[in-house]
Amino acid sequence: MAMKTRDQIAAIYTEVASKEGLLYHVAHARKDNTDKDYDGQQLREIAQERVKSDIKKLRDAAGTFRERSLPRP
C-alpha cells in the first residue's frame, strides 16, 4: 500500500471538512449536543493529530465492507 504525502492527506481532510462533506456536519451537530462552543481551529488541530489513525480506520472499514459484501453478478 503506497503511503500518502502530506499534501495528499491535507487534500483528504479538506474534502471531508467541506460543508458538503460528512466531517463538517458531524462537527457542527456535536455543537448542539455539548456545552462547548464549536471551535474550527481546535477541530483542525485534533484532525492533524488523528490523520494517520483515521485514514487507517477508514481503510480497515472499507476492507471489511468489501470482504462481507455479496458478490455482484
Secondary structure, DSSP 8 states (H G I E B T S, - for coil): -----HHHHHHHHHHHHSTTSHHHHHHHHHHHTSSS---HHHHHHHHHHHHHHHHHHHHHHHHHHHHHS----
